[in-house]
């Protein structure tokens, strides 16, 4: 092994992810329906961007109301003339051809199914089952599904009712999707992180789902930060009932208690808005990049958490929208673009011995990587080139005192991670 210079010699060699970490092979992905369907360039170019980032899964929404604006005569037949799969099929077909798995969310009830109301109104019957079955047959390579989005708030669900959610949406879709393919996994919940004025807290909604006998293979939670100063590991509100990334162990415990420890936890929407452009709610670009990596570490450390989805790829054009993209609305790349592909986090430090966790997401199997330090004149590799575990992750302890600037590099990718400063 080639050694570094002076105080920066490697203290402990690579430690590959061990079996004690049940989420060592967690999937890290993105969601940005609008960008995928209508973004700049061609769909092939957009998919190539995701491939280059090492995206392991894409959450994508099938809008029931848009695909079936009129009631199909044979609702379980995906070829029924009433079904207009259109651009939705283009995206899912493209992801399949690119080799990127999809986690599909079924959302939006048609007017013919909900009494003429907007798509956030729950259907009057369990007719979603037929649509779910047809969708699974239309896209037989899709095996991960969620039913609805944030039904604990009126933005996406009218009424807010765990009973109706379970009886008219989740359980009928669960049965239909399992009838369509024994390989299908179905997540329920997809709850927002806190109670809105017209909604329910995610924990109360989860408890009531159990009361009404929810059927699910996984529980889905959107663990966005909700308090100023909240990080992926630390919340400033210890007495709150929020279910955010900072309270990941609490979410995992709640799911295990209510639905059983064998149920997976999927974190289906997460991200930090940036300043610029959002001067009110955003964090600096470098902070977003750091939190992107820290959230990945938190999921890796939490047994049972198997999916983390970043929202969005590109900022929405209106400041009233969401500004958590890897790119600005005008296409400028933020540091979080690189931290998604090459997350690098300080796990701990004792004196000058610093433990690092990182991942090389592009590629497959064991991947080459090097930790580099800033010498004041350039970047120098510390301890030579190593290889990750089969999931692309690694743990490594090096001699790197407080203030040392580090980054992650891999020959499989043309850029390095953002700079990590040891604290």
C-alpha positions, 0 to 999 in steps of 0.5 A, spaced: 500 500 500 502 506 498 503 511 504 501 518 504 506 524 507 507 526 514 501 526 519 496 524 513 498 516 513 492 512 513 491 509 520 486 504 519 485 500 512 478 500 509 473 497 513 467 494 508 460 495 510 458 489 515 452 485 515 450 489 522 448 494 517 441 492 515 441 498 510 448 497 507 444 496 500 439 501 501 437 504 494 438 512 493 434 515 488 431 521 485 424 524 484 422 529 479 416 528 474 416 534 471 423 534 469 423 527 467 417 528 462 418 536 460 425 538 462 430 541 457 433 536 452 431 529 450 428 524 455 435 520 453 439 526 455 435 526 461 436 519 463 443 519 461 444 525 467 441 520 472 445 514 469 451 519 470 449 520 477 449 513 479 441 514 481 439 507 483 432 508 483 427 513 480 420 515 484 415 517 478 408 518 479 402 515 475 396 520 474 390 516 474 386 522 473 390 523 466 391 516 464 384 515 465 380 521 464 374 517 462 372 510 465 375 504 461 370 499 459 375 493 461 379 497 467 384 491 468 386 491 461 391 496 459 390 496 452 383 499 453 382 505 449 380 509 455 387 509 457 392 514 455 399 512 457 402 517 453 408 520 456 408 516 462 409 510 458 415 514 455 418 515 461 417 508 465 420 505 458 426 509 458 428 508 465 427 500 464 431 501 457 437 505 462 436 499 467 434 504 472 429 501 477 422 505 478 418 506 484 411 508 482 406 512 485 399 511 484 395 518 485 389 522 482 382 520 482 379 521 475 372 525 476 368 519 474 371 516 480 370 521 485 363 524 483 366 530 479 371 533 484 379 535 483 384 529 483 386 530 490 379 527 492 378 520 494 375 515 490 367 513 492 369 506 491 375 501 491 376 502 483 383 504 484 384 497 484 383 496 477 387 501 475 393 499 479 392 492 476 392 495 469 398 499 470 402 493 473 401 489 467 403 495 462 409 496 466 411 488 468 418 490 470 416 495 475 415 492 482 415 497 487 409 501 488 406 506 493 399 508 493 397 516 494 402 521 496 401 525 503 394 523 505 395 526 512 394 533 509 388 536 504 393 538 499 393 531 496 387 528 500 380 530 501 377 528 506 383 526 510 381 519 513 385 513 514 379 509 514 378 511 507 385 511 505 386 504 507 379 501 505 378 505 498 386 506 496 391 502 499 388 495 501 384 495 494 391 497 490 395 492 495 391 486 493 390 488 485 398 489 485 399 482 488 394 479 483 398 482 478 405 480 480 407 476 486 414 480 485 410 487 487 412 490 493 407 495 495 408 501 500 402 505 504 402 511 508 407 516 504 405 521 510 408 528 510 413 529 516 408 534 520 401 535 521 398 541 517 392 545 520 387 541 516 390 534 517 393 529 521 400 528 524 403 522 521 404 518 527 396 519 528 395 517 521 400 511 521 396 508 528 389 509 525 392 505 518 393 500 523 387 500 526 383 499 520 388 493 518 392 496 513 396 491 508 403 493 506 410 491 504 413 497 506 411 504 510 413 510 506 415 517 509 417 523 506 422 526 512 423 533 510 426 537 515 421 542 518 424 546 523 430 552 522 437 549 524 434 542 523 440 537 520 439 530 518 442 528 525 439 533 529 433 537 530 432 543 535 425 541 537 426 535 542 418 535 544 415 535 537 412 529 534 415 531 527 417 525 523 423 527 519 430 525 517 433 527 524 428 522 528 429 516 523 430 511 529 423 514 531 420 512 525 423 506 524 421 504 531 414 506 530 413 502 523 416 496 527 411 497 533 405 498 528 406 493 522 412 489 524 419 489 524 420 485 517 416 491 514 421 496 510 421 503 511 422 507 504 423 514 505 420 517 499 421 524 498 427 528 502 431 535 500 433 541 502 431 548 499 437 552 497 439 560 498 440 562 493 434 562 490 430 561 496 432 567 501 427 565 506 427 557 507 433 555 503 440 553 506 447 555 503 449 551 497 455 547 500 450 546 506 445 542 502 451 538 499 453 536 506 446 534 508 445 530 502 451 526 504 449 526 511 442 523 510 445 518 506 449 516 512 443 516 516 439 511 512 445 507 511 446 506 519 439 505 520 437 498 519 430 497 515 431 503 511 432 501 504 430 507 500 431 514 500 429 519 494 431 526 493 426 531 491 428 535 486 433 534 480 432 541 477 429 547 481 422 549 480 422 556 476 417 559 481 420 561 488 413 559 490 415 552 488 421 547 491 428 549 490 432 543 492 434 541 485 441 539 483 441 544 478 438 551 478 432 553 474 437 556 469 441 550 469 447 552 473 449 546 477 450 546 485 455 542 489 449 537 491 450 534 484 457 532 486 455 530 493 449 525 490 454 521 486 460 521 491 457 522 498 463 523 503 461 524 511 465 525 517 463 519 522 467 521 528 474 524 530 478 522 536 484 526 536 487 526 529 484 520 527 477 521 523 473 516 520 469 517 514 463 514 510 462 514 503 460 511 497 461 511 489 454 511 486 456 510 478 458 503 476 456 497 480 460 492 484 466 494 488 468 500 485 475 504 485 476 510 490 481 514 493 480 519 499 484 526 497 487 531 502 488 539 500 496 540 501 495 548 500 498 547 493 493 541 490 490 535 492 494 529 494 491 521 495 491 519 502 493 512 502 492 509 495 486 507 491 482 502 495 475 499 493 468 499 496 464 494 498 459 491 493 454 496 494 459 502 493 460 504 500 466 504 504 468 506 511 475 508 512 479 511 518 485 516 517 489 521 520 486 527 519 486 533 524 480 538 525 480 543 519 483 538 514 480 539 507 478 532 504 474 530 498 472 523 494 475 521 487 474 515 483 476 513 476 469 511 474 467 518 474 470 525 471 469 529 478 470 529 485 466 530 491 465 537 494 470 538 499 469 536 506 472 540 512 474 535 518 470 538 525 
